[in-house]
Amino acid sequence: MTPARWPNLVALFFSQAERFGDRPFLSAKRDGTFAPLTWTEVANQVTTLARGLRALGVEPGDRIVLCSENRPEWLIADLAIMTAGAVTVPAYTTNTEADHQHILDDSGARGVILSSERLGRRLLPAVLRATDARFVVTMEPIPRQQRINGEILDWGEVLVRGTAHDDDVAAMVPRLSSQDLACLIYTSGTGGTPKGVMLHHGALLHNCAGAYDALAPLGLADEVYLSYLPLSHSYEHTAGQFFPIAIGAQIYYAEGVETLAADMLVARPTIMTAVPRLYESLHQRITRGVRRASPLKQRLFERALDLGRRRYHDPKSLSLGDRLLDPVLDRLVRRKVRAVFGGRLKALVSGGAALNVEIGLFFQALGLPVLQGYGQTEAGPVISVNRPGKAKIHTVGPPLKDVAVRLADDGEILVQGGLVMQGYWRNDRATRETVRDGWLHTGDIGTFDGDGHLIITDRKKDIIVISGGDNISPVRVEGILTLEREIAQAMVYGDRRPHLVALLVPDTDWMSAWARDADKPADLGTLAGDTAFRQALAAAVNRVNANLSAIEKVRHFTIAKEPFGIDNNQLTPTLKIRRHAIRERYGAELDALYH
């Protein structure tokens, strides 16, 4: 049975748990080693926790905030909330106290499930001021001196209550319809106050069914996922949690981005879902390693890349000698690169932001197929994705099965289908502006190629219109800038200005090497004012400008005081730049570049 035929997400999970029983399902590190929970063990905990939530007074339709790092308890809590008939309200672990306050107040959450004392420092003060929250459940024990308007209980206590509570939650599962609200996801966005996106069970099931149809050529048997993107984001929530459930996959939880490389070697994932920033980082890591290798290894690597790129563009362009050499290079070069990812990857799936074509082609040429997709939270979130064996790296692929996509007169992408949200929570005006006549207005600009593949040009609101009237995609220019080894991050600027300028974040490794060679301190604050250092960065910008059109050229730049990050509010949790926040911080310096 395909995912779309299940009445709700909970029924899908329990059916899969009954089918797979004692097979490993969720694995997380305990005492430094990955330890698995079986499908049956997870199902039992979901049922018991759901009973415990009912014992705490949770009723169908209640909203429960869930704030935790990626771990088995996240999935268990999510499904237990839904099993009790309630609605999960994911909250980012990076949220400020004010962010939590907004979500608690706007959603009217009845309770909170959080992982640790550390996250509680920003969340519990907001709970104290929230008028509707009546309990907090903690995955790890925390000191009880904190005050809230209700109970603080640890995970084990709620499981004990659930064991004693006489409530047949299994009987509630069939009563959930595909139109019942499953989760209320507050969009992090790149600007403005977060809005609660109302996603019903049917929207996520529709996404899973579409992904199942699109990725079926991969085989989808005995798959292994490595979860590291925040589960509070709709991309990981659907693609990294519910889709693996739908195909009976095993999920490993990475400890964090800093351990991702080591965790990949243990988990050995078969399908990787990630955002472009990860692939950019891996590209930089691999190319740095190649630069440190012997001249022979460098030549072999470049030859493998060249043949791989040519095979992608036109397989017939390979000569007999090329075709004989290619499998040799596969053994000597590509196999070693694939081993960095665990050696079993069938595909790299990219979403959440635009993937630079050169980055995608780099991995494709090294034998790691890249399937770029497109979506947004309001569509559950996946709208389109490239198909295995038919991928076009510069596109985001055809729409998913049973998804209608058309372009408005101004090129805006409009979407219709069972994946579209029910609306924004308690915000009818925003709902009417975004969903009109059944069509979701995405705010993205795009075109279709001759094969029906969607090509994203830019965010409608992000397009830069310089004073001469020309439209410029900032994402394209930024992507080309960050391909240079000197530049880690970039934001271009120039709306209603005569030309483009840029804010640059130097690559840390390159900066350290430059400072060592120049016998200067590797301190960004000091080097930003160093003439020779700026000239080295300018050389990288000039190389980029040589391949840009006249209107896209970056005429001047300034250097950021620190990298764009989640902690300084300059990146979203899925690592897209927050343009409004960066403009607020550096606006005066960018404006000064025009004088």
C-alpha positions as CSV (number, residue, x, y, z in Angstrom):
1,M,0.0,0.0,0.0
2,T,1.4,3.4,-1.0
3,P,1.6,6.1,1.7
4,A,-1.2,8.1,0.2
5,R,-3.7,5.3,0.8
6,W,-3.3,5.4,4.6
7,P,-5.9,7.5,6.5
8,N,-3.3,9.2,8.6
9,L,0.4,9.3,9.6
10,V,-0.1,7.3,12.8
11,A,-1.8,4.5,11.0
12,L,1.1,4.4,8.5
13,F,3.6,4.1,11.4
14,F,1.8,1.4,13.4
15,S,1.3,-0.7,10.2
16,Q,5.0,-0.5,9.4
17,A,5.9,-1.3,13.0
18,E,3.8,-4.4,12.9
19,R,5.3,-5.4,9.6
20,F,9.0,-4.8,10.5
21,G,8.8,-5.9,14.2
22,D,12.2,-6.6,15.6
23,R,14.2,-5.0,12.8
24,P,16.4,-2.0,13.9
25,F,14.6,1.3,13.3
26,L,16.1,4.2,15.2
27,S,19.8,4.5,16.2
28,A,21.4,7.1,18.3
29,K,24.7,7.3,20.3
30,R,24.7,6.0,23.8
31,D,28.1,6.2,25.6
32,G,29.7,7.0,22.2
33,T,28.3,4.0,20.3
34,F,25.2,3.8,18.1
35,A,22.5,1.7,19.8
36,P,19.3,0.7,17.9
37,L,15.6,0.6,18.9
38,T,13.5,-1.8,17.0
39,W,10.2,-0.9,15.3
40,T,8.3,-2.8,18.1
41,E,10.2,-1.0,20.9
42,V,9.4,2.4,19.3
43,A,5.7,1.5,18.8
44,N,5.4,0.5,22.4
45,Q,6.9,3.8,23.6
46,V,4.7,5.8,21.2
47,T,1.6,4.1,22.6
48,T,2.6,4.5,26.2
49,L,3.6,8.1,25.8
50,A,0.4,8.9,24.1
51,R,-1.5,7.4,27.0
52,G,0.6,9.5,29.4
53,L,-0.3,12.6,27.4
54,R,-3.9,11.7,27.7
55,A,-3.5,11.3,31.4
56,L,-2.1,14.8,31.5
57,G,-5.4,16.0,30.0
58,V,-4.4,16.3,26.3
59,E,-7.5,16.3,24.1
60,P,-7.8,15.9,20.3
61,G,-6.9,19.1,18.6
62,D,-4.6,20.4,21.4
63,R,-1.3,21.8,20.3
64,I,1.9,20.5,22.0
65,V,5.3,22.3,21.4
66,L,8.2,19.9,20.7
67,C,11.7,21.3,21.1
68,S,14.6,18.9,20.9
69,E,17.8,18.0,19.0
70,N,17.4,15.1,16.5
71,R,17.1,11.9,18.5
72,P,14.7,8.9,18.8
73,E,12.6,10.7,21.4
74,W,11.8,13.4,18.8
75,L,10.0,10.9,16.6
76,I,8.4,9.1,19.5
77,A,7.0,12.3,20.9
78,D,5.8,13.5,17.5
79,L,3.9,10.3,16.9
80,A,2.6,10.1,20.5
81,I,1.2,13.6,20.2
82,M,-0.6,12.6,17.0
83,T,-1.7,9.3,18.4
84,A,-3.4,11.2,21.2
85,G,-5.2,13.2,18.5
86,A,-3.2,16.3,19.2
87,V,-1.1,18.5,17.0
88,T,2.7,18.8,17.0
89,V,4.2,22.3,17.1
90,P,7.9,21.9,16.3
91,A,10.2,24.6,17.7
92,Y,13.8,25.1,16.7
93,T,16.5,24.5,19.3
94,T,18.0,27.8,18.1
95,N,14.9,29.8,19.0
96,T,15.3,32.8,21.3
97,E,13.0,33.2,24.3
98,A,11.0,35.7,22.3
99,D,10.6,33.2,19.5
100,H,9.3,30.6,21.9
101,Q,6.9,33.1,23.5
102,H,5.4,33.9,20.1
103,I,4.9,30.3,19.2
104,L,3.4,29.4,22.6
105,D,1.1,32.4,22.6
106,D,0.1,32.2,18.9
107,S,-0.6,28.4,18.9
108,G,-2.2,28.3,22.4
109,A,-0.1,25.3,23.2
110,R,-1.5,23.1,26.0
111,G,1.9,21.6,26.9
112,V,5.6,21.4,26.0
113,I,8.0,18.5,25.4
114,L,11.7,19.5,25.5
115,S,14.9,17.6,25.6
116,S,17.2,19.2,28.2
117,E,17.9,21.8,30.8
118,R,20.0,23.7,28.2
119,L,17.1,24.2,25.9
120,G,14.8,24.9,28.9
121,R,16.8,28.0,29.7
122,R,15.1,29.8,26.8
123,L,11.9,27.9,26.7
124,L,10.8,27.6,30.4
125,P,10.6,31.4,31.0
126,A,8.3,31.7,28.0
127,V,6.2,28.8,29.3
128,L,5.8,30.6,32.7
129,R,4.3,33.6,30.8
130,A,2.1,31.5,28.5
131,T,-1.5,31.4,29.4
132,D,-2.5,28.0,28.0
133,A,0.5,25.7,28.7
134,R,-0.2,23.3,31.6
135,F,2.7,20.9,31.6
136,V,6.3,20.4,30.5
137,V,7.8,16.9,29.7
138,T,11.6,16.7,29.7
139,M,13.4,13.9,27.9
140,E,16.3,14.3,30.4
141,P,15.8,15.1,34.1
142,I,16.1,18.8,34.9
143,P,16.1,20.7,38.2
144,R,12.6,21.3,39.4
145,Q,13.1,24.8,40.9
146,Q,11.8,26.3,37.6
147,R,8.3,27.6,37.9
148,I,5.6,27.1,35.3
149,N,1.8,27.2,35.5
150,G,1.6,23.5,35.8
151,E,3.7,20.3,36.2
152,I,7.2,19.6,35.1
153,L,7.7,15.8,34.5
154,D,10.5,13.8,33.1
155,W,10.0,11.3,30.3
156,G,10.0,8.2,32.5
157,E,7.3,9.7,34.8
158,V,5.0,10.2,31.8
159,L,5.6,6.7,30.6
160,V,4.7,5.4,34.1
161,R,1.5,7.4,34.0
162,G,0.8,6.1,30.5
163,T,1.3,2.5,31.7
164,A,-1.3,3.0,34.5
165,H,-3.7,5.1,32.4
166,D,-6.7,3.1,31.1
167,D,-7.1,4.7,27.7
168,D,-7.4,2.8,24.5
169,V,-5.4,5.2,22.3
170,A,-5.3,2.5,19.5
171,A,-9.0,3.0,19.1
172,M,-8.4,6.7,18.4
173,V,-6.1,6.1,15.4
174,P,-8.8,5.1,12.9
175,R,-10.8,8.2,13.9
176,L,-8.0,10.5,12.6
177,S,-8.8,11.6,9.0
178,S,-6.4,12.7,6.3
179,Q,-7.8,16.2,6.8
180,D,-7.1,16.4,10.5
181,L,-4.3,18.8,11.5
182,A,-1.0,16.9,12.0
183,C,1.5,19.7,12.7
184,L,1.7,23.4,13.0
185,I,5.1,24.4,11.7
186,Y,6.2,28.0,12.2
187,T,8.2,29.2,9.2
188,S,11.7,30.4,10.1
189,G,11.6,32.5,7.0
190,T,14.2,35.0,5.9
191,G,12.2,37.9,7.2
192,G,9.2,38.9,9.2
193,T,7.2,37.3,12.1
194,P,6.9,33.5,11.8
195,K,3.5,32.2,10.7
196,G,2.1,28.9,11.7
197,V,1.7,26.6,8.6
198,M,-1.2,24.2,9.1
199,L,-0.3,20.9,7.6
200,H,-2.8,18.1,7.7
201,H,-2.0,14.3,7.7
202,G,-3.0,14.1,4.0
203,A,-0.4,16.8,3.0
204,L,2.5,14.8,4.4
205,L,1.1,11.5,3.1
206,H,0.7,13.1,-0.3
207,N,4.4,14.2,-0.1
208,C,5.5,10.7,0.9
209,A,3.5,9.1,-2.0
210,G,5.0,11.5,-4.5
211,A,8.5,10.9,-3.2
212,Y,7.9,7.1,-3.3
213,D,6.8,7.4,-7.0
214,A,9.8,9.7,-7.9
215,L,12.5,7.7,-6.1
216,A,11.2,4.1,-6.9
217,P,14.0,3.6,-9.5
218,L,16.5,3.5,-6.5
219,G,14.9,0.3,-5.3
220,L,13.8,1.7,-1.9
221,A,14.6,-1.6,0.0
222,D,16.6,-1.7,3.2
223,E,17.4,2.0,3.0
224,V,19.4,3.8,5.7
225,Y,19.1,7.5,6.5
226,L,21.3,9.8,8.5
227,S,19.2,12.5,10.1
228,Y,21.0,15.7,10.9
229,L,18.9,18.6,9.5
230,P,16.6,20.0,12.2
231,L,13.4,17.9,12.5
232,S,11.6,21.1,13.4
233,H,11.9,22.0,9.7
234,S,9.3,20.6,7.3
235,Y,12.0,19.3,5.0
236,E,13.6,16.9,7.5
237,H,10.2,16.3,9.2
238,T,8.8,14.9,6.0
239,A,11.8,13.7,3.9
240,G,14.0,12.6,6.9
241,Q,11.3,11.1,9.1
242,F,7.9,10.2,7.6
243,F,9.3,9.2,4.2
244,P,11.7,6.7,5.8
245,I,8.8,5.4,7.9
246,A,6.8,5.0,4.7
247,I,9.6,2.8,3.1
248,G,10.6,0.9,6.2
249,A,14.0,2.5,6.4
250,Q,16.4,2.7,9.3
251,I,17.2,6.1,10.7
252,Y,20.5,7.1,12.4
253,Y,20.7,10.4,14.3
254,A,23.9,12.4,13.9
255,E,25.2,14.0,17.0
256,G,25.7,17.2,15.1
257,V,27.1,18.8,12.0
258,E,30.6,18.6,13.6
259,T,30.4,14.8,13.8
260,L,28.6,14.3,10.5
261,A,31.6,12.9,8.6
262,A,32.4,10.4,11.3
263,D,28.7,9.4,11.7
264,M,28.4,8.8,8.0
265,L,31.2,6.2,8.2
266,V,29.2,4.3,10.9
267,A,25.7,4.7,9.5
268,R,26.7,4.2,5.9
269,P,23.5,5.9,4.6
270,T,22.0,4.9,1.2
271,I,20.0,8.1,0.7
272,M,21.2,11.5,1.9
273,T,18.8,14.4,2.3
274,A,20.7,17.7,2.9
275,V,20.7,21.4,2.1
276,P,23.2,22.9,-0.4
277,R,25.4,24.4,2.3
278,L,26.4,20.9,3.4
279,Y,27.3,19.9,-0.2
280,E,29.3,23.2,-0.5
281,S,31.2,22.3,2.7
282,L,31.9,18.8,1.5
283,H,33.1,20.2,-1.8
284,Q,35.5,22.5,-0.1
285,R,36.7,19.7,2.2
286,I,37.4,17.3,-0.7
287,T,39.1,20.0,-2.9
288,R,41.3,21.0,0.0
289,G,42.4,17.4,0.4
290,V,43.2,17.1,-3.3
291,R,45.3,20.3,-3.2
292,R,47.4,18.6,-0.4
293,A,47.8,15.4,-2.5
294,S,50.7,14.5,-4.7
295,P,50.8,15.9,-8.3
296,L,49.9,12.5,-9.7
297,K,46.8,12.1,-7.5
298,Q,45.8,15.7,-8.4
299,R,46.0,14.8,-12.1
300,L,44.0,11.6,-11.6
301,F,41.3,13.5,-9.7
302,E,41.0,16.2,-12.3
303,R,40.8,13.5,-15.1
304,A,38.0,11.7,-13.2
305,L,36.1,15.0,-12.8
306,D,36.6,15.8,-16.5
307,L,35.4,12.4,-17.8
308,G,32.5,12.5,-15.3
309,R,31.4,15.9,-16.4
310,R,31.6,15.0,-20.1
311,R,29.7,11.8,-19.5
312,Y,26.9,13.8,-17.9
313,H,26.7,16.4,-20.7
314,D,27.2,14.0,-23.6
315,P,28.1,10.3,-23.1
316,K,28.9,10.0,-26.8
317,S,31.7,12.5,-26.4
318,L,33.9,9.9,-24.7
319,S,36.5,8.3,-26.9
320,L,37.4,4.6,-26.8
321,G,40.4,5.6,-24.6
322,D,38.2,7.6,-22.3
323,R,35.8,4.7,-21.9
324,L,38.7,2.3,-21.0
325,L,40.2,4.8,-18.6
326,D,36.9,5.7,-16.8
327,P,36.5,2.4,-14.8
328,V,40.1,2.6,-13.8
329,L,39.5,6.2,-12.4
330,D,36.4,4.9,-10.8
331,R,38.5,2.5,-8.7
332,L,41.3,4.9,-8.1
333,V,39.4,8.1,-7.4
334,R,35.6,8.0,-7.3
335,R,35.4,4.9,-5.0
336,K,37.5,6.8,-2.4
337,V,35.2,9.8,-2.5
338,R,32.1,7.6,-2.1
339,A,33.8,6.0,0.9
340,V,33.8,9.4,2.6
341,F,30.0,9.1,2.6
342,G,30.0,5.5,3.8
343,G,30.3,3.8,0.4
344,R,26.6,2.9,-0.1
345,L,25.0,6.1,-1.2
346,K,22.5,5.7,-4.1
347,A,21.7,9.4,-4.3
348,L,22.3,12.8,-2.7
349,V,19.0,14.7,-2.4
350,S,19.3,18.4,-2.2
351,G,16.5,20.8,-1.1
352,G,15.8,23.8,1.1
353,A,17.7,26.3,-1.1
354,A,19.2,26.5,-4.6
355,L,22.1,24.2,-5.3
356,N,24.9,25.7,-7.3
357,V,25.2,23.8,-10.6
358,E,28.9,23.4,-10.4
359,I,28.6,21.8,-6.9
360,G,26.0,19.4,-8.2
361,L,28.1,18.5,-11.3
362,F,31.1,18.0,-9.1
363,F,29.4,15.2,-7.1
364,Q,27.7,13.8,-10.2
365,A,31.1,13.5,-11.9
366,L,32.5,11.7,-8.9
367,G,29.7,9.0,-9.1
368,L,27.4,10.5,-6.5
369,P,24.1,11.2,-8.3
370,V,22.5,14.5,-7.1
371,L,18.7,14.8,-7.2
372,Q,17.8,18.5,-6.6
373,G,14.3,19.2,-5.5
374,Y,12.1,22.1,-4.6
375,G,9.5,22.9,-2.1
376,Q,8.3,25.1,0.8
377,T,6.7,24.4,4.1
378,E,3.3,25.5,2.8
379,A,3.4,22.5,0.4
380,G,4.4,19.9,3.0
381,P,7.1,20.7,1.7
382,V,8.2,18.9,-1.5
383,I,6.8,20.1,-4.8
384,S,9.2,18.7,-7.4
385,V,12.4,16.6,-7.5
386,N,14.7,15.2,-10.2
387,R,14.3,11.5,-11.0
388,P,17.1,9.0,-10.7
389,G,18.8,8.4,-14.1
390,K,17.0,11.4,-15.6
391,A,18.4,14.2,-13.4
392,K,19.2,17.7,-14.8
393,I,21.4,19.4,-12.3
394,H,20.4,22.9,-13.3
395,T,16.7,22.1,-12.6
396,V,14.6,21.0,-9.6
397,G,13.0,18.2,-11.7
398,P,9.3,17.6,-12.7
399,P,6.5,18.1,-10.2
400,L,5.6,15.2,-7.9
401,K,2.8,12.9,-9.0
402,D,-0.6,14.4,-8.6
403,V,0.8,17.9,-8.2
404,A,-0.2,20.7,-10.6
405,V,2.3,23.5,-11.2
406,R,1.8,26.5,-13.4
407,L,3.4,29.8,-13.9
408,A,1.7,33.2,-13.4
409,D,2.1,36.0,-15.9
410,D,5.1,37.3,-14.0
411,G,6.7,33.9,-13.7
412,E,5.6,33.1,-10.1
413,I,5.3,29.4,-9.4
414,L,1.8,28.4,-8.4
415,V,1.0,25.0,-6.9
416,Q,-2.2,23.0,-6.5
417,G,-2.8,19.5,-5.0
418,G,-3.4,17.5,-1.8
419,L,0.0,18.7,-0.5
420,V,-1.0,22.3,0.0
421,M,-1.5,23.6,3.5
422,Q,-4.9,24.3,5.1
423,G,-3.7,27.8,5.8
424,Y,-1.8,29.9,8.3
425,W,-2.9,29.5,11.9
426,R,-5.2,32.3,13.0
427,N,-4.2,34.4,10.1
428,D,-6.9,34.5,7.5
429,R,-5.5,37.5,5.7
430,A,-2.2,35.9,5.0
431,T,-3.9,32.7,4.0
432,R,-6.1,34.6,1.4
433,E,-3.0,36.3,0.1
434,T,-1.1,33.1,-0.3
435,V,-3.7,30.5,-1.4
436,R,-6.0,31.9,-4.1
437,D,-8.6,29.9,-5.9
438,G,-6.9,26.7,-4.6
439,W,-3.5,27.7,-5.9
440,L,-0.5,28.2,-3.6
441,H,1.4,31.3,-4.6
442,T,5.0,30.4,-3.7
443,G,6.7,33.7,-4.1
444,D,9.3,32.0,-6.3
445,I,10.0,32.7,-9.9
446,G,10.7,29.9,-12.4
447,T,10.4,28.5,-15.8
448,F,9.9,25.0,-17.4
449,D,12.3,23.5,-19.8
450,G,11.2,21.4,-22.8
451,D,11.1,18.2,-20.7
452,G,8.8,19.6,-18.1
453,H,11.6,20.2,-15.5
454,L,11.1,23.2,-13.3
455,I,13.9,25.8,-13.1
456,I,13.9,28.2,-10.2
457,T,15.2,31.6,-11.0
458,D,14.9,33.3,-7.6
459,R,12.7,34.4,-4.7
460,K,10.3,37.0,-6.1
461,K,11.2,39.3,-3.2
462,D,14.9,38.7,-3.5
463,I,15.4,39.6,-7.1
464,I,17.6,42.7,-7.4
465,V,16.5,45.4,-9.8
466,I,19.4,47.8,-10.3
467,S,18.8,51.4,-11.2
468,G,19.1,50.6,-14.9
469,G,16.1,48.4,-14.7
470,D,17.9,45.0,-15.1
471,N,16.7,42.1,-13.0
472,I,19.5,40.1,-11.3
473,S,19.4,36.9,-9.3
474,P,21.5,37.3,-6.2
475,V,21.6,33.6,-5.5
476,R,23.3,32.9,-8.8
477,V,26.1,35.5,-8.2
478,E,26.6,34.4,-4.6
479,G,26.8,30.7,-5.7
480,I,29.6,31.5,-8.1
481,L,31.5,33.7,-5.6
482,T,31.5,30.9,-3.0
483,L,33.0,28.4,-5.5
484,E,36.3,30.3,-5.0
485,R,38.4,28.7,-2.3
486,E,39.0,32.1,-0.7
487,I,35.3,32.8,-0.1
488,A,33.1,30.8,2.3
489,Q,29.9,33.0,2.2
490,A,28.7,35.9,0.3
491,M,25.7,38.2,0.1
492,V,25.3,40.6,-2.9
493,Y,23.5,43.9,-2.6
494,G,22.4,46.5,-5.1
495,D,18.6,46.9,-5.3
496,R,17.8,50.2,-7.0
497,R,21.6,50.9,-7.2
498,P,23.7,51.4,-10.3
499,H,25.6,48.1,-9.8
500,L,26.3,45.2,-7.4
501,V,28.5,45.1,-4.3
502,A,29.1,42.2,-1.9
503,L,29.6,41.3,1.7
504,L,32.2,38.5,1.9
505,V,33.1,36.0,4.6
506,P,36.6,34.6,3.9
507,D,37.2,30.8,4.0
508,T,38.7,30.0,7.4
509,D,41.3,27.5,6.2
510,W,42.4,29.7,3.3
511,M,42.6,32.7,5.7
512,S,44.7,30.8,8.2
513,A,47.1,29.6,5.4
514,W,47.4,33.2,4.0
515,A,48.1,34.6,7.4
516,R,50.8,32.0,8.1
517,D,52.5,32.7,4.8
518,A,52.3,36.4,5.4
519,D,53.5,36.1,9.0
520,K,50.4,37.8,10.3
521,P,47.8,36.9,12.9
522,A,44.9,34.8,11.5
523,D,42.3,37.1,13.0
524,L,39.4,38.2,10.8
525,G,39.1,41.5,12.6
526,T,42.7,42.4,12.0
527,L,43.0,41.0,8.4
528,A,39.8,42.8,7.2
529,G,41.8,46.0,7.3
530,D,45.0,44.6,5.8
531,T,45.6,45.9,2.2
532,A,47.4,42.7,1.0
533,F,44.7,40.5,2.4
534,R,42.0,42.5,0.7
535,Q,43.9,42.3,-2.6
536,A,44.0,38.5,-2.3
537,L,40.2,38.5,-1.9
538,A,39.9,41.0,-4.7
539,A,41.8,38.6,-7.0
540,A,39.1,36.0,-6.3
541,V,36.3,38.4,-7.0
542,N,38.0,39.4,-10.3
543,R,38.2,35.8,-11.4
544,V,34.5,35.5,-10.8
545,N,33.7,38.8,-12.6
546,A,35.6,37.5,-15.7
547,N,32.7,35.0,-16.1
548,L,29.8,37.2,-15.2
549,S,27.7,39.4,-17.5
550,A,28.3,43.2,-17.2
551,I,25.3,43.7,-14.9
552,E,26.2,40.8,-12.6
553,K,29.8,42.0,-11.9
554,V,30.6,42.8,-8.3
555,R,32.2,46.2,-8.4
556,H,33.2,46.5,-4.7
557,F,33.1,44.4,-1.6
558,T,33.4,44.7,2.2
559,I,34.4,41.9,4.7
560,A,32.0,40.6,7.3
561,K,33.1,40.8,10.9
562,E,32.1,37.2,11.6
563,P,30.6,34.3,9.6
564,F,26.9,34.2,8.8
565,G,25.5,31.8,11.4
566,I,22.3,30.7,13.1
567,D,23.4,32.0,16.4
568,N,23.8,35.6,15.1
569,N,20.5,35.3,13.3
570,Q,22.1,35.6,9.8
571,L,21.2,32.1,8.7
572,T,17.9,30.2,8.9
573,P,18.0,26.8,10.5
574,T,18.3,25.3,7.0
575,L,21.4,27.6,6.4
576,K,19.8,30.1,4.0
577,I,21.0,33.6,4.5
578,R,18.6,36.0,6.2
579,R,19.1,39.0,3.9
580,H,17.1,41.4,6.1
581,A,19.2,40.7,9.2
582,I,22.4,41.0,7.3
583,R,21.3,44.2,5.7
584,E,20.4,45.6,9.1
585,R,23.9,44.7,10.5
586,Y,26.0,45.8,7.5
587,G,23.7,48.2,5.6
588,A,25.8,51.3,6.4
589,E,29.0,49.6,5.2
590,L,27.4,48.3,2.0
591,D,25.9,51.8,1.3
592,A,29.3,53.3,1.8
593,L,30.7,51.2,-1.1
594,Y,28.7,53.4,-3.5
595,H,30.4,56.7,-2.4
